[in-house]
Amino acid sequence: MKTRTLAEPYKIKMVEPIKMTTREYRAQKIREAGYNTFLLKSEDVYIDLLTDSGTSAMSDWQWSGMMLGDEAYAGARNFYNLEKAVQEIYGFKYIVPTHQGRAAEHITSQIRIKPGQYVPMNMYFTTTREHAERAGGIFYDCIIDEAHDPQNTHPFKGNVDITKLQKLVDDAPAGAQSIAYLSIAQCVNMAGGQPFSMANLREVSAWAKKYNLPIIFDATRAMENCYFIQQREAGYANKPAREILREMMSYAEGMTISSKKDNLVNIGGFLATNNEWFFTKAKEMVVVFEGLHTYGGLAGRDMEAIARGIREMVDDDYIASRVRQVEYLGKQLIDAGVPVVVPIGGHAVLLDAKRFVPHIPQDQFPAQALAAALYVDSGVRSMERGIVSAGRDPKTGENRKPKLELVRLTIPRRVYTNLHMDVVAESCIALYEARNKIKGLKMVYEPEMLRFFQARFEEL
Ligand code: P61
């Protein structure tokens, strides 16, 4: 029997008009932007799939909460609303707000990493690794090998490979003491939004307990991971995503988060933990870098929007419709034979540039070139997630050459309709048919840190 169509569990109350542009105009704009989609003006973009970060549409309930901002310097009512939401939904006792996710990563890394210690992560994320390295930590990739293969259809490509963790403990000079903590992310961003399973988390947690190693989540996209567990993992089909989240969080000692994703707001983040020592140290540090521990760089109204977003994100109808829209776009590309990362992830569809433009060698930045070409074709803005994003090895200074050379089409939450997705799919398909015309790039300006944000290129 054909399943019935399910539409979005919300309706549109306010719209933001988009400017239409011509191909010639866009060709000029991408040249002016040094072929870097981060350097385009948003006004020149038709459908903005650069990121799902801070780009969500807030609900009327969140917006009305913003009018109830208590802008006192200390002890704002909204902080306590946020604290209560985190305690009830995530289950952590202590919370320190920050202006966004990387600030929580900075504080966590500085407090918890001793120079020379390893920080295993299930694949790197740019800011998470940067902050770990700035604290003297050494990144160690402990994700399963399948995650590095865009064509592997493993349902939980975000899983941790425990044999890799064991090898690290066995080989490291001081064994488990050489490890600061396990930094585990849900719906692994750089792998294409790939989830881990609860079974894997349970095993990782049991292993970590043996060595007295804490797990600290990067819970930026935890909710989307919970949806996949509900859909794919035995024993979870009838569990509300909200309960799945509570179980997941119970395996960790704490979390950092960019609230700009799961939490459905335009700005904010926090760290949360059950460890009183960590909380006390984080409170000491947040006043130096962010603001008092009851606002951490956020306005009272922002904290209210996060508190309400946290309560909205656990709605099963919402989270299903969010992930299904990503799948809707992905399926069209798969059906047309366009090379994408499979399975389709929770927040994005990723074009596999190595197969899309195989005539462009990796040192000519194939994903960067493809992202630029997509913008010129249709005004769709995407993001390079390949050799430019991977940066240079801090020891050798050489380019890191990641196996994954991807262009990320990231879907903002509650923002675009499926017709927008159709336009994106059409453009990707047209581009794939004319792929031989896409040329490689050379980098003409390279920033020292997180170079992908501001690097500039010229066409070869
Ligand atoms: C993104 F090109 N993500 O995906 P902040 N952890 C995780 C994230 O996805 C994340 C942060 C921590 C962004 C924004 C962004 O290389 C880039 O609130 C899993 O952005 O500080 C952010 O949270 C950091 C885009 C960040 C990038 C870094 O689009």
Residues whose N, C-alpha, C, O or C-beta is under 5 A from the ligand:
A	BS01	P61	L50 T51 D52 S53 Q100 G101 R102 F125 T126 T127 N189 D218 T220 S258 K260 G268
